[in-house]
Amino acid sequence: MSTGLVQPRIRIHDVDALRGFALLGILIVNITFAASGYPIHVIKDPAYSSGLDHTVHWLSSAFVDMKFYLLFSFLFGYSFQLQMEAASRARAAFKPRMLRRLGGLFVIGWLHMIFLITGDILTVYALIGLVLLAMRRVKDKSALIVVVAIYGYLLITLGSSVLLLDTSAIIDPASALVGARETTANLAGSFGDVIGEHLKALPLYGLSQISVQGPTTLAALLLGMVAGRRRLLAGITGNEPMLPKIQLICFPIGLAGGFYYASTGGTGSTLGVLSSVMTGPFLVAAYIATLLRILHTDRGRGLGNLLAPAGRMALSNYLGQSVATLIIFTGVGFGLVGQVSPLQMVGFALAIFVVQLGISQLWLQRFGYGPVEGVLRGITNATRPTWRKKPELAA
């Protein structure tokens, strides 16, 4: 007889550590939209145009931008499959549970992108998660065919834009500069001004979801689901022959695309975006293989133990990052927007992440779930939220 609750299972430590690692990359990207009004207008702040500033921008574009949300999405798909199997073992109805979970994510994400920061990934997961839910019983081969079709679609649409459209005319530098200054000023203003800027950015954000991020997120979710079915991240020892092979093949492809994307100015170049879109999954695969090898060395186990707690409460940390950047950069708090260099932004990101690592360790010593995870778990199970500590928890 069904209990209506999914029985707990042993967490996969490597999945948690990878998720913690993904949080850092996402923060390095997201902090730019809180610390300056220029990125939303796809233009660089002329006040920071030194060689060091350009170098930091280039490194971020090459190694971080458009990569870490793919890793986060892959792990979401992996956990989706594990949750479905856990529901099956408990003889619990999976579909209504997941619909409640996706609904909760959508509401949390909507509030997040209105009140805390420009853009959000949770609403994307909620909406595209419906597609994943509908496709949960498709065969692995069919799922992989859809992934290939998605990237074929992106190759055609972005490639056609490069060949047929004058993309240089889409962004007027003078207008973008005026808009960026206005956005920066508003972010330094009242909470109402900040919310207004978040709302103004929604159409552009929605366009990016339809054109690039949405399709690639679905592809990553499907790949994660297939990987979850095959338990590719369970029982890793770090000595698997496939890991160095992935590094050998995927690093050259991924880095070549990342370098080209960075060299063409990032999101300002459609051809650069196309290059990053097509090669980003390779670089993510190389990152995964590299981190898995490191985590299973004597020294790397300590790193895994630091990252895993943050990954276990990734939702709380993701939202917490936005709270921190809101307080540090906007007029709601210290009002440092537009006053920090690219290198300083990275420094702030690292500092926030280090604090989160410590808080995550302390929190999980007392509780079984992160603050927001407990709420979402209650929504999923249609029960009162709980944070009680259990010996083994669902990933």
N, C-alpha and C positions, 0 to 999 in steps of 0.2 A: 504493500500500500504506500502511495506517495506521501511523503512528509511535507512537500511543498518547498523544502529547503535543500540546497545543494550541499552535499557532504564535503567537508574539508579535505584537501589533499596536500601532499608535500609540495612546497614551492620549489621552483627551479631557480637556484641561486644565480646561475649565469644570466637568465632572463632578467632578473631584477637588476643585476649589475649593468647589463647592456642598457636597460631602461634608464638607470641613473646616469650613465654616460650620455645618452641621448638628451637628457634634461639640460646638460651643460651646453651642448651645441645649440639647442633651441633658445636658450637664454642669450647666448652670444648674438644670435640673429635678432631676437625680439627686443633686446635692450636698445637697439639702434632706433626703433620706432617710438620708444619712450623718451630717449635722451635727445632727440632732434626731430624737427618737423620736416627735414629735407628728404629722408628716405621715402616717405609716402608719396612725394612728388617726383621720385626717381631722379634726384639730382643731389650732388654732393655739396656740402656746406663750403663755400669759398673761404671761410675763415680758417679752415683746416685743410690746407693744400700743400703742406710740406712733403718732403720725400718720405719721412716716417709715416705721415698720415696716409699717403698713397700705398705704402708698403702694407700697412695694417689692413686697409680696404682690400688690397689684392689678395692677401693671405686668407682673409675671411671669405672672400668670394670663391677662391680656389678650393678651400678645404672644408668650409662650413655651410655656406649659403646653399639652399635647395637640396641639402643632403640629409640633415638630421630629422626633418619631419618624415622622411621616408623610413628611417630606422624606427622612429616612434610608431609609425603606421604599421610597419612589418610586425612589430612586437604586439600591437593591438590585435592584429589578425591572428597571431600565434595564441594569445591568451583567449581570444574568442573561441577558438577550437577547443582549448582545454576546458573552458567553462561549459561548452556544449556537452563534452564527454562527462564532465562531473555531474551535470543535470541528468544525463542518461543513467549514470550509475545510481543516482538517488531516486530514479523514477519520477523526476519532477518535470513539469511541462516547461520546456526551454523557451519557446516562442514568446509567451506572455511575459516571462521574466526579462528576456532581452529587450522586448518592446518598452517595458518600464525603465530599464537601464538606459536605453537610448534616449527616451523622453527626458529622463533626469539629466543626462549629459547635454542635451540640447538646451534645456533651461539654464543650466549652469554656464554653458558656453555663451549663450546669448547675453546673460548678465555680465559675464567676463568681458566681452568685447565692447559693451556699451559703457561700463563703469570703470574698467581697469586699464585696458590697453587697446591699441588699434589692431584688429584682426584676432583670430581665434582658431584653434584646431578642433575643439570639442564639438562645435556645431557641425563641422565637416564630418567627424566620426559618427555623429548621431544620424545625419542624413544618409551618408554613404553606407553606414552600418545597416540600414534597411535593405540596401542592395545585397550586402554580404549575408544578411539573414535569409533573404530569398534564395541565395545561391548556396546555402550551407550544405546541401546534399549533392551538389554537382561533383562529378568525378574530378580527380586531380588534373587529368589531361584537359578537360573542358575549362577548368579554371585557368590553366596556363595558356590556353588558346585565347581566352579573353584578355589576359595580360599582354600577350603579343599584339592582339588587335588594338588595345588601348595605345600602345606605343607606336603602332603603325598609323593610327589616327593622328597622334601628335606629330609624327614625322611629316605627314601630309599637310596638316593645317598650318603648323609653324613654318614648314618648308615653303608652302605656298605664299605665306605672308612675306617671307624673305624675297621670293622671286617676283611677286606681283604687286606688293605694296611698298610705297615709299615710307618706311617706318620712321625715318628721321623727321618727318613732318608731323608725326603724332604728338611729340613732346616739344613744345616751344620753350626754349631755355629761359627766355625773359619772363614768360608767364609762370613757368615752374618756379623761378627764383622768387617772384612776388608771392606766390602761393605758399612756398616753403617758409618764408619769413612770417607770413600771417599765421600759419599753423604753429610755428614755434612760439609766437607771441601768445596765442590762445592756450597752448599747453602750459605756459607759465602763468596763466590767469586763474580764475576761480574754477571750482569743481564743475560748474555748469559749462564753462568755456571748454574744459577738457572733454566732457561728455559730448558737447557739440562737435568737436573735431573727430571724435570716434564715430559719431553718426554720419558725418560728411564723408568719411572714408569708406563707408559700407558699400556704395556702388562699385568703387574700384576694387575693393576686396572681393566682392561677389564675382566680378569679371575675371579676376585671377583664379577663383575657384572653378569657374566653368571652363576656362581655357586651358589651365595647366595643373594647378594643385589638386583639384578634385579628381580628375582622371588618374593622375599618378598615385594619389592616395588610395584609390580603389585597387589599383594594380598591386601596391604594396600590401594592402590588407589581404588580397587573395593569395599572394605569395606567402604571407605569414600563416594563413589558414592551412595551406598545403604543407608548409614546414611543420606546423603543429600536428597535423595528422601523422606525419612521419617521425615525430619526436626528434627532429634534427638538432635541437639544443639540449636534449636530455642526455645525461650520462657522458658529457664531453670530458675528455681527459687532457686535451691540449696537444696530444701527440698524434691526432688523426692525420693521415697523409693528405687528406683533402684540403686541410687548412692552408698549408704553404702553397698548394696548387692554386687555390682561390686568390691568395695574395699575388702570386706570380702573374696570373692572368688579369686580374681585376684592377690592380693598382695602376699599371700602365694605361689602361683604357680610361679609368676613372680620373686619373690625374691629368691626362691629356685634355679631356673635356673640361675639367675644372680650371686648368691653366688657360685654356682658350676663352672660357667664360669670363674669367678675371681680366684677361688682357683686352677684351672687347668692351669692358666697362660694366659688366654685370647685367642687371635687368634692363638697362637702356638699349641693349642690342638683341634683336629677335634671333639672330643667328647664334649669338652667345647663349641665349636662353635655350635654344634648340640643342646646342651642344651639351649644356649642363643636364637637360632633361634626359637625353639619350644615354649619357654616360654616368649620371648620378647613381643609378642602382649598382653599377660595378664598384664605384668607390665605397658605397655603403657596405657591400658584401666584403670588400677588403678590410674595412674597419672592423666588421664583426669577426672575421677570421683572425685579425691581429689581436683584438682584445681578448678573444677566447684563448689564444695561445698565451698571452701575458697573464691572464687570470689564473692559469694553472701552473705557473712557476712559483718558486718559493717566495720571491718578493712580490709577485703579482697577486697572491692570495690576500695580502693586506689591502691592496687596492680594491679588490672585489668586495671585501668586507666593509670598506668605506662606501662604495657605490650602491651596494645592494639595498640597504635600508632606505636610501633616497628613492630608489626605483620601486620599492614596495609601496611607498606613498607618493607615487609620481603625480597623481592628480592634485593632491594638496600642495606639492612643491611647485607644480606648473602654475597654479593660481597664486601661490605665495610669491613667486618671482615677479608677477605682475603687480602685486600689492607693494613689493619692495621698490620696483622701478617707479611706480606712481608716486610714492612718498619721496623718493630721492630726487626725481627729475621734474615733476610737474609742480604747478602752483599750489596743489593740495598740500605739498610738503615743503621740501627745501628749495624747489624751483631752479634746479641746475640745468634745465633743458637748454640746449644750445650753447652751453658753457664748458663742455668737456670734449676732449679730443678723441679720435677713434681708439687710441691706445688706452686712454683713461676709461672709455666705455668697457673695453675688455677687462681692465682691472676691476671695475665695479662688478662685472659679471662673475669673475672668479671669486671675488669677496662674498657676494651673495650666495654663490654655490657652496663655498666652504662652510658658511654659516648653516646652510640647509643640511649639509652632511652631518654636522654636529647635532642639529635639532632633530633630524630623523633618527639618529642613533638613540637619543634620549627619549624621544616619544615612544619608540617601539620597544623600549625596555619596560614600559608600563602598559602600553596598549597594543592591541592586535591589529588595528587598522589606523590609517591616517585620519585626520579630522574630517575631511570631505569624503574620503573613502567609506567611512562609517555611515554617513548620510546616504551616499549613493547605494550602498549595500542594503540599507533599509528600504529605499525606493524599489530596488530590484526584487527583494524578497517580499515586498508589501508588509514589512514588519517595522517595529520601532527601531530607529538607528541604534547601533551598539558599537562600542569600541573595546569590548572586553578582550583580554589577551587569551589566545588559544595557542596550543603547541604547533599546530600546522594550519596553514591558511591557503585559500585559493589564490592562484597567481592572477 
